[in-house]
Amino acid sequence: MFFSSISFKALLYNILDRVNSKEKTKKEKGVYMEELDLSQMISLFWHRKVQIILIVLIFMVIGVAYTTCFVTPKYTSSTTLVLAAGKDSTLPTSITATDVNLNSKLISTYREIATSDKVVRKVINNLGLDISDQALKNSITVKVVSDSEVIKISVTNGDSEIAASIANELANVFSEQVKEIYNIDNVHVVDTAEKSDLPSNVNHTKDIMIFALIGIVVSVIYVLLDNMLDTTVKTTEDIEKTCRVPVLASIPFDNSESRKGGRK
C-alpha cells in the first residue's frame, strides 16, 4: 500500500512536470495554436459555415435597420438650362460662332451667379422659405456639362416637393438676373425640375453590401480567434500535433454500453 502510494505520487508529479514543461516551451516560443495551412483553413471555414452565414445575415439586418431608422431621407431635383442666342441677336433663329464663343466665356460666371447671395435671397423671399441663405446655398449644386453650354442646377431637401420648387424658382430668378446684368436673354430652361420619389442619400443595396462585407470580416476573425483559443483535443491528429508523438492505437467509444449503464 505504501509503495503504491509512492508510485501514484511519483506518476502524478511526473505528469505535472511534463505539463508545466510543455506550457513553458509554448510560452517561450509564443505559440498557443498550430499554424493552419490553406486546406485546413478552408476546412475550418466550411465546418463553421452556419455561424459565418448567421453573422453575415445579422449584419445585413443591422444595415437595413440603420438606413431605415437612422438615416434621414433627402430628395434631389434638377433642372437643366442651356445658353443660346439672345433675343437681341442679329440672327434670332440661329446661333453664330460669336454667340458660342461668348457663352463659353460666360458659363463659368453664370455658375457663380446662380448661387450668389442676391439670387438665393430672392428665391427664399419668392417661396417664403424658412431657411437661411447659407443653408440654401449648401443645398444647391451647379454643374456645367463638359464641352457644352448646358448648366444643371440640383437642389437637395428633406421634402421632395420643396426641392423641385426651389430648383425651378432658382432657374427663373437666375435667368432674370442674367438678363438684368448683361442685358441679354440667352438662358433657356430645357428640363424643369420634378418631384423625386426616391431619396438621393439612401441606397439600400449599397448599404446592405457594405454591412455584409463587414459581417464577413467579423465572422472570419471570430472563427479564427475561436479556433485559436480552443485547446480541446478532438481527433488523433490533434494528439499527434500536440504531443509530437504518433498514436499507436485508439479505443472507440461504445454507445451501446453507455446506454445499458444508463438503464441500470
C-alpha positions in Angstrom: 0.0 0.0 0.0 2.9 2.3 0.9 4.7 1.6 -2.3 1.5 2.0 -4.3 1.0 5.5 -2.7 4.6 6.5 -3.6 4.2 5.2 -7.2 1.0 7.2 -7.6 2.6 10.4 -6.3 5.6 9.9 -8.5 3.4 9.4 -11.5 1.3 12.5 -10.6 4.4 14.6 -10.2 5.8 13.4 -13.5 2.6 14.3 -15.3 2.5 17.7 -13.7 6.2 18.3 -14.5 5.6 17.4 -18.2 2.6 19.7 -18.5 4.4 22.6 -16.9 7.4 21.9 -19.2 5.2 21.9 -22.2 3.4 25.1 -21.3 6.8 26.8 -20.6 8.0 25.7 -24.0 4.9 27.1 -25.7 5.3 30.4 -23.9 8.9 30.7 -24.9 8.1 30.1 -28.5 5.0 32.3 -28.3 2.9 29.6 -29.9 -0.5 28.6 -28.5 -2.1 27.1 -31.6 -1.0 25.2 -34.6 -0.5 27.1 -37.8 -3.2 26.4 -40.3 -2.3 25.7 -43.9 -4.7 26.6 -46.7 -6.5 23.3 -46.8 -7.1 23.3 -43.0 -8.3 26.9 -43.1 -10.8 26.1 -45.9 -12.0 23.0 -43.9 -12.3 25.2 -40.8 -14.4 27.8 -42.5 -16.5 25.1 -44.2 -17.4 23.4 -40.9 -18.2 26.8 -39.4 -20.2 28.0 -42.4 -23.5 28.1 -40.5 -22.0 30.5 -38.0 -20.5 32.6 -40.7 -23.7 32.8 -42.7 -25.6 33.7 -39.5 -23.2 36.5 -38.6 -23.4 37.9 -42.1 -27.2 37.9 -42.1 -27.2 39.7 -38.7 -25.0 42.4 -40.1 -27.2 42.7 -43.2 -30.3 43.2 -41.0 -28.4 45.8 -39.0 -27.6 47.6 -42.3 -31.2 47.7 -43.3 -32.3 48.9 -39.8 -29.6 51.6 -39.9 -30.6 53.1 -43.2 -34.3 52.8 -42.4 -34.4 54.2 -38.9 -31.3 56.4 -38.5 -30.7 58.0 -42.0 -33.0 60.9 -42.7 -34.0 60.7 -46.4 -33.2 63.6 -48.7 -34.5 64.2 -52.2 -32.8 65.8 -55.1 -34.5 67.6 -58.0 -32.7 69.0 -61.0 -33.4 71.5 -63.8 -31.4 71.8 -67.0 -30.5 75.2 -68.6 -28.9 75.9 -71.9 -27.2 79.1 -73.2 -28.5 80.0 -76.6 -28.5 83.1 -78.8 -30.2 86.1 -77.2 -33.3 87.8 -78.5 -31.2 90.8 -79.4 -29.0 88.8 -81.8 -28.9 89.9 -85.4 -29.8 86.3 -86.3 -32.6 85.4 -83.8 -33.3 82.0 -85.4 -29.7 80.8 -85.4 -26.6 80.6 -83.2 -23.4 82.3 -84.6 -19.8 81.4 -83.7 -19.6 84.7 -81.8 -22.6 83.6 -79.6 -21.0 80.2 -78.9 -17.6 81.9 -78.0 -19.3 84.4 -75.7 -21.4 81.8 -74.0 -18.4 79.6 -73.4 -16.7 82.5 -71.6 -19.7 83.4 -69.6 -20.7 80.0 -68.5 -18.3 79.9 -65.5 -19.5 83.3 -64.5 -23.1 82.1 -64.7 -22.3 79.3 -62.3 -21.3 81.8 -59.7 -24.3 84.0 -60.3 -26.7 81.0 -59.8 -25.5 80.7 -56.2 -25.0 84.4 -55.5 -26.5 86.0 -52.3 -28.9 88.1 -54.4 -30.3 85.1 -56.3 -30.6 82.9 -53.2 -32.2 85.6 -51.1 -34.8 86.3 -53.8 -35.7 82.6 -54.1 -36.2 82.4 -50.4 -38.5 85.5 -50.4 -40.4 84.4 -53.5 -41.2 80.9 -52.0 -41.5 82.1 -48.4 -38.9 79.6 -47.2 -37.9 79.4 -43.5 -34.2 78.8 -44.2 -31.0 80.8 -44.1 -29.1 82.0 -47.1 -26.1 79.8 -46.3 -28.3 76.7 -45.7 -29.9 77.1 -49.1 -26.6 77.6 -50.8 -25.3 74.4 -49.2 -28.3 72.5 -50.7 -27.6 73.8 -54.3 -25.2 72.1 -56.7 -24.5 73.8 -60.1 -22.7 71.7 -62.7 -21.5 72.7 -66.2 -21.7 69.8 -68.6 -18.2 69.4 -70.1 -17.6 70.9 -73.5 -21.1 72.2 -73.7 -23.2 75.2 -72.9 -25.5 73.2 -70.6 -25.9 74.1 -66.9 -27.5 71.6 -64.5 -28.9 73.0 -61.2 -29.7 70.5 -58.5 -31.3 71.1 -55.1 -31.4 68.7 -52.2 -34.1 68.9 -49.5 -35.8 66.7 -47.0 -39.1 67.4 -48.8 -39.2 66.3 -52.4 -41.8 68.9 -53.4 -39.8 71.8 -51.9 -36.7 70.6 -53.6 -38.4 70.7 -57.0 -39.9 74.1 -56.3 -36.6 75.6 -55.2 -34.8 74.3 -58.3 -37.5 75.7 -60.7 -37.6 79.1 -58.9 -33.8 79.2 -58.8 -33.7 78.7 -62.6 -36.2 81.5 -63.2 -34.5 84.0 -60.8 -31.1 83.1 -62.3 -32.4 83.8 -65.8 -33.8 87.1 -64.8 -30.6 88.1 -63.1 -28.5 87.3 -66.2 -30.9 89.4 -68.3 -30.6 92.3 -65.8 -26.7 92.2 -65.6 -25.9 91.5 -69.3 -29.0 92.8 -71.0 -29.3 89.6 -72.9 -31.8 86.8 -72.8 -29.7 83.7 -73.6 -30.6 81.4 -70.7 -33.4 78.9 -71.5 -34.9 76.1 -69.5 -34.6 72.7 -71.2 -35.9 70.5 -68.4 -37.9 71.7 -65.4 -37.3 70.0 -62.0 -39.8 67.4 -61.0 -40.6 65.8 -57.6 -38.4 62.8 -56.9 -40.0 59.7 -55.2 -36.7 58.1 -54.3 -34.3 59.6 -51.7 -30.9 60.5 -53.1 -28.9 59.7 -49.9 -30.2 56.2 -49.3 -29.1 53.2 -51.3 -30.3 50.1 -49.6 -28.5 47.7 -52.0 -25.2 49.5 -51.5 -25.6 49.7 -47.7 -26.6 46.0 -47.4 -23.5 45.0 -49.4 -21.2 47.2 -47.2 -22.7 45.7 -44.0 -22.5 42.2 -45.5 -18.8 42.7 -46.2 -18.3 43.9 -42.6 -20.1 40.7 -41.5 -17.8 38.5 -43.5 -14.7 40.2 -42.0 -16.1 39.9 -38.4 -17.1 36.2 -38.9 -13.7 35.3 -40.2 -12.0 37.0 -37.3 -14.4 35.3 -34.9 -13.8 31.8 -36.4 -10.0 32.2 -36.3 -10.0 33.6 -32.7 -12.3 30.8 -31.5 -10.1 28.2 -33.2 -7.0 29.8 -31.6 -8.5 29.7 -28.1 -9.9 26.2 -28.4 -7.4 23.8 -26.8 -9.6 20.7 -26.7 -8.4 17.5 -28.3 -11.0 16.1 -30.7 -9.1 13.7 -33.0 -6.0 11.6 -33.1 -4.4 14.1 -35.4 -4.8 16.7 -32.7 -3.0 14.4 -30.2 -0.1 13.9 -32.7 0.3 17.6 -33.3 0.1 18.5 -29.6 2.3 15.7 -28.2 4.6 15.3 -31.2 4.3 11.6 -31.0 2.5 9.1 -33.2 -0.8 7.5 -32.0 -0.3 3.7 -31.9 -3.9 2.8 -31.1 -7.2 4.2 -30.0 -10.2 2.9 -28.1 -13.5 3.6 -29.7 -16.4 4.8 -27.5 -19.2 2.2 -27.3 -22.5 4.0 -27.2 -24.4 0.7 -26.6 -22.6 0.1 -23.3 -23.2 3.6 -22.1 -26.9 3.2 -22.9 -27.0 -0.1 -20.9 -25.3 1.6 -18.0 -27.9 4.4 -18.1 -30.7 1.9 -17.9 -29.3 0.3 -14.8 
